[in-house]
Structure formats: structure tokens, C-alpha cells
């Protein structure tokens, strides 16, 4: 009887571990699609350039994601017709949490090169693919 209980607990624990990974993958895929959707609604002319992290090292991923989240707050909709879609997409990106056991990097957002909003979003999508 004890063996059966141990087997059941082991099976339950291993099945929980296997379901956690696909959830994270699905979460990142959804985030990637959200960023792509935002690219079509964002204003790219006559706007503030944004600090864009590119190719951050593994220890700096949390800092890079934080920079991207701060940068998305500065984005503007292309026109009033896409405003509601734009607003919903920004809310999704603000709620995104990135859990990384690594330490925060010493570089700040301001140390990264400034780029246009579309280039900024492409780099953000590239980072999410990397993660």
C-alpha cells in the first residue's frame, strides 16, 4: 500500500512539473503575439526615441525586460481608430512578469542606445524569443 501511495505522489509531482513548462512557453508566445500586434498600432513618426536593450547577457535579462516595460509606457497610438486596441495591448505588457533567479545588471536603461518605437518593439520581440 505504501508503495502505491509513493508511486501516486511521484506521478502527481512529475505531471505537475511537465505542465509548468508548456504554460510558460504559451505565456511567452502570447506575449510575442501581443508585441507584434502593438507594432501595427504604434506611432513611429515624430515621437520620442526609446532606450532599446539589444543582446543582453543572461544576467541582465531582468533589467532588459524592465527597460522594455518602462519604454512601452512612452509609446503612443498611431491614430484614434487604433486607440482601444493599443490601450489593451499596453495593459497586457504592463502585467507581464519575468521571473529570473539571476541578479539585476549594473547597467541602467539609459545606457542603451535610443531607437524608434518600431525598432524598440522588434528588439523586445527578439528578447522574448530568446527567453
VOGU-3710 file (C-alpha; in Angstrom, 3 decimals, decimal comma):
1> xxxxxxxxxx> 0,000/0,000/0,000  2,831/2,377/0,872  4,464/1,770/-2,493  1,223/2,627/-4,245  0,905/5,926/-2,357  4,523/6,833/-3,074  4,062/5,952/-6,741  0,913/8,115/-6,947  2,652/11,065/-5,283  5,665/10,717/-7,573
11> xxxxxxxxxx> 3,413/10,533/-10,629  1,440/13,608/-9,488  4,587/15,652/-8,843  6,167/14,745/-12,178  2,977/15,576/-14,068  2,835/18,993/-12,373  6,425/19,712/-13,415  5,639/18,792/-17,005  2,602/21,080/-17,182  4,508/24,104/-15,844
21> xxxxxxxxxx> 6,893/24,289/-18,820  4,205/24,360/-21,555  2,376/27,107/-19,626  5,490/29,312/-19,673  6,019/28,633/-23,363  2,404/29,540/-24,108  2,741/32,692/-21,996  5,814/33,837/-23,941  4,192/33,014/-27,290  1,165/35,103/-26,302
31> xxxxxxxxxx> 3,443/37,944/-25,248  5,290/37,715/-28,575  1,975/37,964/-30,473  0,974/40,935/-28,313  4,187/42,753/-29,221  3,633/42,027/-32,924  0,073/43,377/-32,656  1,407/46,521/-30,998  3,857/47,111/-33,849  0,964/47,778/-36,234
41> xxxxxxxxxx> -0,752/50,264/-33,919  2,182/52,270/-32,621  3,060/55,757/-33,827  6,543/55,805/-35,353  6,936/59,348/-36,671  7,624/62,464/-34,589  7,921/60,526/-31,332  10,428/60,179/-28,548  13,213/57,681/-29,203  13,388/54,879/-26,650
51> xxxxxxxxxx> 16,307/53,200/-24,905  16,483/49,772/-26,551  18,350/46,888/-24,917  19,889/44,620/-27,528  21,550/41,256/-26,943  21,627/41,446/-23,127  23,722/38,838/-21,379  21,861/36,228/-19,315  22,408/38,071/-16,043  20,887/41,234/-17,481
61> xxxxxxxxxx> 17,612/39,811/-18,822  15,579/41,145/-15,892  16,999/44,632/-16,404  16,305/44,470/-20,144  12,693/43,349/-19,630  12,191/46,133/-17,063  13,563/48,671/-19,562  11,182/47,416/-22,228  8,227/47,632/-19,863  9,111/51,203/-18,925
71> xxxxxxxxxx> 9,561/52,055/-22,601  6,143/50,706/-23,592  4,561/53,304/-21,311  6,036/56,017/-23,555  4,565/54,576/-26,764  1,704/56,383/-28,497  -1,094/55,041/-30,719  -0,836/55,647/-34,459  -4,300/57,274/-34,575  -7,578/57,412/-32,640
81> xxxxxxxxxx> -9,036/54,423/-34,515  -6,484/52,032/-33,031  -6,510/53,637/-29,582  -8,601/50,962/-27,829  -6,531/48,085/-29,264  -3,362/49,960/-28,368  -4,505/50,568/-24,783  -5,465/46,914/-24,232  -2,136/45,739/-25,634  -0,172/48,081/-23,362
91> xxxxxxxxxx> -2,101/46,751/-20,339  -1,098/43,197/-21,236  2,564/44,199/-21,480  2,449/46,052/-18,149  1,095/42,961/-16,364  3,783/40,689/-17,769  6,151/39,440/-15,079  9,509/37,920/-15,781  10,904/35,725/-13,052  14,602/35,297/-13,334
101> xxxxxxxxxx> 16,656/33,962/-10,439  19,665/35,951/-11,664  20,826/39,214/-10,192  19,932/42,587/-11,630  22,503/44,003/-14,005  24,563/47,050/-13,146  23,741/48,866/-16,383  20,691/51,110/-16,447  18,100/51,635/-19,154  19,750/54,916/-20,086
111> xxxxxxxxxx> 22,957/53,107/-21,030  21,247/51,525/-24,053  21,052/53,160/-27,476  17,860/55,072/-28,364  15,788/53,799/-31,265  12,408/54,364/-32,905  9,310/52,706/-31,379  9,098/50,049/-34,127  12,778/49,111/-33,710  12,203/49,116/-29,949
121> xxxxxxxxxx> 9,318/46,633/-30,309  11,295/44,414/-32,697  14,101/44,203/-30,142  11,555/43,426/-27,410  10,109/40,601/-29,531  13,630/39,296/-30,180  14,303/39,256/-26,429  11,086/37,338/-25,729  12,096/34,750/-28,367  15,460/34,457/-26,652
131> x> 13,840/33,840/-23,270
//
